[in-house]
Amino acid sequence: MVLLAVLRELAPRHEWKLLAAHCNHGLRGRSSQADERLVRTVCRQWEIPCVSGVVEVRKRAKRSGASIEMAAREARHEFLSQVARQKRINTVALGHQADDQVELFFLRLLRGSSSLGLSGMKWSGPSPVEPRVMLVRPLLGCSRAELLGFASEQRVRYREDATNSSLDILRNRIRHELVPKLLGFQPVLQRIVLRQMELLGAESELISGLASAWRTRKGEPFAK
C-alpha cells in the first residue's frame, strides 16, 4: 500500500495513469480475502481502478513440485503480465524493498548461486513472463523500517501477511533468525550486503560483456 501511496502522490506531476493489481494467492483463507478487501477499499477511496484475481498456488506447487514461495512468485508474475496485456500497460511497479534484497542475497548464497544471482533484483528489467512488460522497483533503496515509518506518518492502511512469521519458509528463517544474529557481528549489515550485491552485479556484467565481445571476434584467441 505504501508503493501505491507514493505513486499516487507522484502521478499528477508525471502524468501517470495508475491501475492497481492485486493477486490473491489463496493461501490464508479469510485473511487473504481481507487483504483484497482492503486494497479495493483504499483504491475506491483514492479513485484508482483496481483489478484482482485469485491464483491456486498450492495446486500449482503440488503439480510442479516447486516450493510454495516459488509457485506463488511464478503465479504472481503471470497474473501481472496478463493484466498488463489486457490493459495495454507496459510498466509494472513492484513493492520490493532493501530488506527483501538482503534476504534474497542470503537465500541465494545458501543455494550456491552465481555472482549474477547474488547481485539480486534490479531496479528495472523485463518481466520473466512477458519481456515487453518492464518491471520497476521504486522502493528498492528503502528499508522496511523506513516504509513502516512512512505508512505511520502518512496514515497509509496496510495489512501484515501472517505467513511472514512462519519459520517453515527459509526466507522467513533468514529474516527472523539469521539476519538478527549477523547484526550482532555487523550493525550496518544491510549497507554492506547491498554494496556487495552492487559489486557482484557490476563484475557479472563485465564478465558477460567480455565473453560476448570475445565470441563476436569469430574464433580469435582470447587475450589474457
C-alpha positions as CSV (number, residue, x, y, z in Angstrom):
1,M,0.0,0.0,0.0
2,V,3.0,2.3,0.6
3,L,4.0,1.9,-3.0
4,L,0.6,2.8,-4.2
5,A,0.5,5.9,-1.9
6,V,3.9,7.1,-3.3
7,L,2.9,6.6,-6.9
8,R,-0.4,8.3,-6.3
9,E,1.5,11.3,-4.9
10,L,3.8,11.4,-7.9
11,A,1.3,10.6,-10.6
12,P,0.0,14.2,-11.4
13,R,3.5,15.5,-11.7
14,H,4.5,12.8,-14.2
15,E,1.1,12.4,-15.9
16,W,0.9,8.7,-14.9
17,K,-2.3,6.8,-15.2
18,L,-2.4,4.3,-12.3
19,L,-4.0,0.9,-12.1
20,A,-3.7,-1.3,-9.0
21,A,-3.4,-5.1,-9.5
22,H,-3.9,-7.4,-6.5
23,C,-3.0,-11.1,-6.7
24,N,-4.8,-13.2,-4.1
25,H,-2.7,-16.3,-3.6
26,G,-5.4,-18.1,-1.7
27,L,-3.0,-19.3,1.0
28,R,-4.5,-17.7,4.1
29,G,-8.3,-18.2,3.7
30,R,-10.2,-15.3,5.3
31,S,-7.1,-13.3,5.8
32,S,-6.4,-13.3,2.1
33,Q,-9.9,-12.1,1.4
34,A,-9.4,-9.3,4.0
35,D,-6.2,-8.3,2.2
36,E,-8.1,-8.0,-1.1
37,R,-11.0,-6.0,0.6
38,L,-8.5,-3.5,2.0
39,V,-6.9,-3.0,-1.4
40,R,-10.3,-2.5,-3.1
41,T,-11.5,-0.1,-0.3
42,V,-8.4,2.1,-0.5
43,C,-8.4,2.1,-4.3
44,R,-12.0,3.2,-4.2
45,Q,-11.2,6.0,-1.8
46,W,-8.3,7.1,-3.8
47,E,-10.2,6.8,-7.1
48,I,-7.7,4.3,-8.6
49,P,-9.1,1.5,-10.7
50,C,-8.2,-1.9,-9.3
51,V,-8.0,-5.4,-10.8
52,S,-7.8,-8.5,-8.6
53,G,-7.5,-12.2,-9.3
54,V,-7.2,-15.5,-7.4
55,V,-4.4,-18.0,-8.2
56,E,-4.3,-21.6,-7.0
57,V,-0.7,-21.6,-5.6
58,R,-1.0,-24.8,-3.6
59,K,-2.2,-26.8,-6.6
60,R,0.4,-25.2,-8.8
61,A,3.2,-26.1,-6.3
62,K,1.9,-29.7,-6.0
63,R,1.7,-30.1,-9.7
64,S,5.1,-28.7,-10.5
65,G,7.0,-29.9,-7.4
66,A,8.1,-26.3,-6.7
67,S,8.1,-24.7,-3.3
68,I,5.1,-22.6,-2.2
69,E,7.2,-19.4,-2.4
70,M,8.4,-20.2,-6.0
71,A,4.9,-21.2,-7.2
72,A,3.5,-18.0,-5.7
73,R,6.2,-15.9,-7.5
74,E,5.5,-17.6,-10.8
75,A,1.7,-17.3,-10.5
76,R,2.1,-13.6,-9.5
77,H,4.2,-12.7,-12.5
78,E,1.8,-14.5,-14.8
79,F,-1.1,-12.6,-13.3
80,L,0.6,-9.2,-13.5
81,S,1.6,-9.9,-17.1
82,Q,-1.9,-10.9,-18.1
83,V,-3.3,-7.7,-16.6
84,A,-0.7,-5.7,-18.3
85,R,-1.5,-7.2,-21.7
86,Q,-5.3,-6.8,-21.2
87,K,-5.0,-3.2,-20.1
88,R,-2.1,-2.4,-22.6
89,I,0.2,-1.4,-19.8
90,N,4.0,-1.5,-20.5
91,T,5.3,-0.8,-16.9
92,V,4.5,-2.6,-13.7
93,A,5.8,-1.3,-10.4
94,L,6.6,-3.8,-7.6
95,G,7.0,-3.1,-3.9
96,H,10.3,-4.9,-3.2
97,Q,12.5,-3.0,-0.7
98,A,16.0,-3.2,0.7
99,D,15.3,-5.8,3.3
100,D,13.9,-8.1,0.6
101,Q,17.1,-7.6,-1.3
102,V,19.3,-8.6,1.7
103,E,17.2,-11.7,2.4
104,L,17.4,-12.7,-1.2
105,F,21.2,-12.4,-1.1
106,F,21.4,-14.9,1.8
107,L,18.7,-17.1,0.3
108,R,20.7,-17.4,-2.9
109,L,24.0,-17.7,-1.1
110,L,22.7,-20.7,0.8
111,R,21.6,-22.3,-2.6
112,G,25.0,-21.7,-4.2
113,S,24.0,-19.1,-6.7
114,S,26.5,-17.5,-9.2
115,S,27.6,-13.8,-8.9
116,L,24.7,-12.9,-11.2
117,G,22.2,-14.5,-8.8
118,L,23.9,-12.9,-5.8
119,S,23.6,-9.5,-7.4
120,G,19.9,-9.7,-6.6
121,M,16.9,-7.8,-8.1
122,K,17.5,-4.9,-10.5
123,W,15.7,-1.6,-10.2
124,S,14.2,-2.3,-13.6
125,G,14.1,-5.1,-16.1
126,P,11.8,-7.1,-18.3
127,S,9.1,-9.4,-16.8
128,P,10.2,-13.1,-16.8
129,V,6.8,-13.9,-18.4
130,E,6.3,-11.1,-20.8
131,P,9.6,-9.3,-22.0
132,R,7.6,-6.4,-23.4
133,V,6.4,-5.5,-19.9
134,M,9.0,-3.6,-17.9
135,L,9.2,-4.2,-14.1
136,V,10.3,-1.4,-11.9
137,R,11.1,-1.4,-8.2
138,P,11.0,2.2,-6.9
139,L,11.3,1.2,-3.2
140,L,14.4,-1.0,-3.6
141,G,16.6,1.5,-1.8
142,C,14.3,1.9,1.1
143,S,14.4,-0.2,4.3
144,R,11.3,-1.9,5.8
145,A,11.7,0.4,8.8
146,E,11.6,3.5,6.7
147,L,8.5,2.3,4.8
148,L,6.7,1.5,8.1
149,G,7.6,4.9,9.3
150,F,6.2,6.5,6.2
151,A,3.0,4.4,6.5
152,S,2.5,5.6,10.1
153,E,3.3,9.2,9.3
154,Q,1.0,9.4,6.3
155,R,-1.7,7.1,7.8
156,V,-1.4,4.6,5.0
157,R,-3.5,1.5,5.8
158,Y,-1.9,-1.9,5.3
159,R,-2.1,-5.5,6.4
160,E,0.8,-7.7,7.6
161,D,1.0,-11.1,5.8
162,A,0.7,-13.7,8.6
163,T,2.9,-16.1,6.6
164,N,5.8,-13.7,7.1
165,S,6.2,-15.1,10.6
166,S,6.2,-18.8,9.6
167,L,9.6,-20.4,10.2
168,D,8.7,-23.2,7.8
169,I,9.8,-20.8,5.0
170,L,13.5,-20.5,4.5
171,R,13.3,-16.8,3.7
172,N,11.5,-16.2,7.0
173,R,14.1,-18.0,8.9
174,I,16.7,-15.8,7.3
175,R,14.7,-12.7,8.2
176,H,13.9,-13.7,11.8
177,E,16.9,-15.8,12.8
178,L,20.0,-15.4,10.6
179,V,19.9,-11.6,9.9
180,P,19.4,-10.6,13.6
181,K,22.4,-12.8,14.6
182,L,24.6,-11.3,11.9
183,L,23.6,-7.8,13.0
184,G,25.4,-8.7,16.3
185,F,28.6,-9.0,14.2
186,Q,28.0,-6.2,11.7
187,P,25.5,-3.5,12.8
188,V,25.4,-2.0,9.3
189,L,24.8,-5.4,7.7
190,Q,22.3,-4.1,5.2
191,R,24.6,-1.4,3.8
192,I,27.5,-3.9,3.5
193,V,25.4,-6.6,1.8
194,L,23.8,-4.1,-0.7
195,R,27.2,-2.8,-1.6
196,Q,28.5,-6.3,-2.1
197,M,25.5,-7.1,-4.3
198,E,26.2,-4.0,-6.4
199,L,29.8,-5.1,-6.9
200,L,28.8,-8.6,-7.8
201,G,26.4,-7.2,-10.4
202,A,29.0,-5.0,-11.9
203,E,31.5,-7.8,-12.1
204,S,28.9,-10.2,-13.7
205,E,28.0,-7.6,-16.3
206,L,31.7,-7.0,-17.1
207,I,32.4,-10.7,-17.5
208,S,29.3,-11.2,-19.7
209,G,30.4,-8.2,-21.8
210,L,33.9,-9.5,-22.3
211,A,32.7,-13.0,-23.1
212,S,30.2,-11.6,-25.7
213,A,32.9,-9.4,-27.3
214,W,35.2,-12.4,-27.5
215,R,32.6,-14.6,-29.2
216,T,32.0,-12.0,-31.8
217,R,35.7,-12.0,-32.8
218,K,34.9,-15.2,-34.7
219,G,37.5,-17.5,-33.3
220,E,40.3,-15.1,-32.5
221,P,42.3,-16.3,-29.4
222,F,41.2,-14.8,-26.1
223,A,43.7,-12.1,-24.9
224,K,44.9,-13.0,-21.4
